[in-house]
Amino acid sequence: MAHHSADTSFPPEFLRSMLGPTGKFPDGKLTDSDEGEIAIAVGSKDGKVVIDFGKPTAWIGFTPAQANDIADLLRKHAASVV
């Protein structure tokens, strides 16, 4: 199981303001409920790898290249907290 929180104190405010919906649909709309592009952050805190979506998010879709980028970031941060 993973950790999760609705606490908005992580990441720092300067980064938080850059996260969340952009209002753009660079790869088109996946479903009727698609709200468009979302800026996310991947980092680490207290020995855990953290993904911050900037807002409550039910689902997220990636292109294959984006999925590979996320996988690389997750592996990078996982290696740094081991």
Sequence and secondary structure as in RCSB ss.txt:
>XXXX:A:sequence
MAHHSADTSFPPEFLRSMLGPTGKFPDGKLTDSDEGEIAIAVGSKDGKVVIDFGKPTAWIGFTPAQANDIADLLR
KHAASVV
>XXXX:A:secstr
         SS HHHHTT EE S  TT  SSTT    EE EEEEETTEEEEE SS  S     HHHHHHHHHHHH
HHHHHH 
